[in-house]
């Protein structure tokens, strides 16, 4: 069996949820498990985060996966509904939805539902992506309160720059949000992972942690370990060849890397077809039997090659960690010109997922 594996540590996920609760200061936790649980598997994430107060997803399809698996917690559709005919299903399956633009509210007002729904009104305070304008907050809130099929209204916003603790924009957005909802009697939800960890004044009654639950830091120039988080996914494979190459030998497609001396080169059974980043640079770290080695040459669809000069007695079958336990995914992402979110989300179904510490 091909050895490309992703080990999912549900114990680490539970630890990260506990960290979120510690910082939430009594606020309820809406665990974000969209995008297939950030690549970890949406049902695996729901199991590991079973102690959360609710789950946030991006689409009705994701929400129905959870309901069909017997999950009866509050589920929030972060982008609301896309087609009017989704509203009947949303009501029947007792889902909450975000309203973020006037057309959605107008369609909701034109529809009589079989059961009431919870609505989260998203206000644009500076992300300038989704959300109603601040001056629309009060009239939109009142229209929702007056709707006979709306059971509750929660007010929310989303921070654009919370990943930079030094940036004052988060405080500006928070001030704008609380100013425009002043006097409204509703629960509030502002804090994503980053704001939850450092901006206690933004918490509200619901917090919405995402990336931190998977053991990844939401901040620039930081790793999950720096924030007392534990990696949930360890992507690994094995050496399937160890070759003794001569000085001057090119390695891989295009001969993009040339051996500077006689040296051992390892071949690992994993590549961009499995979700490892094709643009990972020469020098990107991996662990071979716990020892750091470096990627060399181009990542191909099924394989990548390693400089094994620093690995003592490397052998075929040795375990290779691409990220996770002992090697921060943030470091690999930095060497690949991307972010950890993308690496986690792009692991493909060619990789076997193994659940640990359930």
N, C-alpha and C positions, 0 to 999 in steps of 0.2 A: 504494500500500500504506500502510495506517495506520501512522504513525511511532512508536507506542509500542514501545520496545525495552528489553531488559535485557541489558547487556553483561557477560559473565562472564569475568573475567581469571584464567585458570588460573595465570599466572605469579605473581600476587599470592597466590593460594591456596598455591602452593609456598613462597613466602616466609614466609607465616604458619605453615606446618608446620615450617619451619626454626626459627622463633622458639620454637615449642612444644618442639622437640627440644633447643634450647639450654637451656631452663629445666628440661627433664625430667631432666637430669644422668644420662643413661644408661638411664633407665626406658623401657620400650617404650610406644609411642603408639597408643592405641585412638581413632582419629578418629571423632567422632560425626557421622553423616550422616543421622540420622533426619529425619522431616518433610520428605521430598523434598530432602534436603541443605539444610535450613534455607531452603527456597524456591529454591535455586539449581539444583535438579535432582539427583537422587541419583546418576545415572550420571556427570554432569558432575563432581560432587564427588568421586566415586571416581577419576575420571581425574586431577583436580588433586591429589588426596591419595594417589596411587598409592604413594608412598614410606612411607606409614604402615604400622605393623605389623599393624593390624587395623581393622575398622570396627564401630561400634556403631549399631544401629537399634532401632526401637520394636516392630516386629512381624515375624512370619514373612513376610508379604507383601513387606515391604521387603527382607528378606534374600534371598528368592527372586529378586527383580529383579536383585540383584547376582550371585547364582550363575548365573542364566540368561544374564547378560552375560559369563560366563567368568571372573568374579573368584573366585579360590581362596584368598584370605587368610582369616584368622580373622575370623568375624563373630559378634558378640554380640547376643543379643536382650535388650534392657534391661528389658523387662517380663516376660521369660520366656515361658511358653506360657499360652494362654487356654483351650484345650480339650484334653482328653487325647489326642485323635486327631492333634494336631499333633506329638506326640513322635516318631512314626515318621518324619515328614518331617524334623524337626530332626536326628535321628540320621543319616538317609540323606544329607542335604545337609551333614553335618559342621559343624553350627552349635553355638556355645556358648549357654547360656541362664542367665539370672539366676533364682535361687530366692529369693523374698522373703516367702513366707508358708507356714504349716504345710500347708495343703491341697495346694499344689504339690508339696511334698516327699512327702507321703503318696501322691499320684497317681504320682509318679516311682517310688516304691518298689514300687508295684503293677504296674509295667509292665516287661516285658523288651524291650530294644531290640536292633535288628539290628546296631548299632554303638555304641561308647561315645561319650559326650558330655562336654564340659567344662562344669562348673557353677561359677557365680559366686554365692556366698552373700552376699546383701545384709543388712547389719545396720543397724537403725535406731538412730542415735546422737543424734537430736534433730531431724531433718527432720520426723519423725512423719507420713510419707506412706506409703512402702513400707519393708519390712525387718523381719526378725525381731528380737525383743527381745534386748538384750545378754546376758541370762542364758541365752538359748537358743543362743547362738553355738557353744559347745563341743559340746553334744549334737547339734545339727544338723550341724555339721562332721563329727562322728564317723559319723553316719548316712550322710552323703554319701561319706565315705572307704570305708565298708563296702559301698557299693552296687556290685555287679559291673559295672554299665554306666556308671559315672562314671569318666572317664579322668583328670580333674584337678579340684582345687577351688581357686578364687581367692576371697579374702575382700574385700568391698568395703563402702563406705558412701558417703553423699552429703551434702555440706555445704549448709546452709540459708542462711548469711549471708556466704559468702565474697566476695560482691560489694562488701562494705564492709570495707576493709582495717583499719579501726579497731575493728571488732567482735571481741571476744574469744571469741565463740561457736564460731568455727572451731577455735580451739585447744582449747576444751572438748570439742567433738565428737571431735577427733583423739585426745585423751587417753582419752576413754571407749572409743573404738574399740580402741586398742592395749592398753588394760587388759583388755578382754573377750576378746581373741584371744591373750593372752600364752601362750606355750608351744606354739601351733599351728604346724605346719610347712606353710605355704601362702604363695603369692604374695598380694600386697596391692594394692588399687587404691582410692585415695581422691580424688585431685586432679582437679577439673574445671578449666575454663579459669582461673577466678579464683585458685583455690588453686595451680595450676601456676605462675602468674605472681608470686605473692607469698609463699606458705607452703611453703617448700622442705621443711619437716619432715613434710609430708603426702604425699610423692610415691608411695612404694611402688614395686612392680615394674612397674605399669601406670598410666599417666595417661590421662585421658579428656577431652581438649580438645574443645570444641564451638564456641561462638560466636566465639572468637578466630580460628579457622581461616578464617572468612569476613570477617575484617578489622574486627570490631566489639569494642570494649572490653567485658569482663565486669564492669567496675566502675561504681559510681555516679559521676556528675560527671566522666566521662573519655571520651575518644574513642579509636578504634583507633590513630590517629596518635600519641596520647600514649604508647601502649604499643609503638610501633614495628611496628604492623600495617598492612597495606595493604587497602583495600576491594576486595572481589571483585566485587560487583554494582554496576553503575552503571545506575540506572533513568533513562531519558531519553525525550524525545519532541521535538516541534517546535511552534513557533508556527504556527497555521493561520489566524490573523487578528490584525491590529493595528488597533484602532479609536481614533479621536480622540473622546473623550467630553467633555461639557461639565460644568461645576460643577453639582452637584445631581443628576446622572444616577445612578439606581440601577443596580447591576450584579448580574446573576444572579438565581437563585430567591429570592423573598421580598424582593428589594431590600435584602438584609442589609448591603450596603456601598454607600455613596453617595460619588460623586467629590467631593472637597473643592475641586477647581479643574479647569479645563480640563486634560486629561491624556490620554496614551496608555494604553490597556488592551489587554493581550495575551490571546489565547485559546490554550490548549494542548490538544492531543489526548491527554488522559489523564484518568482519573477513578477513582471508587471501583469501577467495574466492572473496572478493571485492577489494583486492589489499592492504589491510593493512598488514604491514610486520609481518610474523609469528614469526620472531626472535626478535621482540620488547621485551626488558627486563622488568621485574617487576620494577616499578618505572617510566616507560615512562609516561610523562605527557599527560593529556587530559584536556579539559575544560567542566565542567558540569554547564550549566546556567552561564557561565562566571567565575566559580570558579575552581581552579586547583584541579584535582584529579589524582590518579596514577593507571596505569595498574597493575593488579596482575594476577599471574598464566599464563597459556599458552593461546596464541591467537588460537582460533579454526577457522574452515572454515567460520562460519556464525556469531560468537559471540565473544565478549571478556568481561572480568570482571574487575571491578574497586573497589578500596578502596575508600569508600565514607565518611570516618570519618571526612574529612575536608570540606564536602559539607553540607551546612545547608538545612535541609528539602528537600532532594532529593526526587523526585516523578517520577513515570512512566510517560513517555512522555517528560521529560526534554531533551532539546537539548544538544548534546554532540559534541564538535568540536575535531576532531582527529588531524587536522593541518589546518593552514590557518589564518583566522581572529583571532588575539590575541594569536596564538600559532605557532611559526615559524616551518616550515617543516624541517629546518636544525636541530633543536633541537630533533625532533622525529627521524630523520635519524641517528643522533649521538647515540641515545639510542638503535638503531636497528642494529648497525654495518654496515651501508651503507651510501649512499649519497642521497641528496634530489632529484637528477635527477631520480634515480631508483624508489623512492616512487611515484613521479608524473606519471612516465611512466607506472607503473604497475597497476594503478586503472582500474578495469575491467568494462565490459559493464553491469554487474549487478547493478552498481551504476547509479542512475538517475542524469543526468547533467541538471542543471538549469542555464540559462544565466541571469545575472543581469547588470543593468546600461548600457544597450545597447544604 
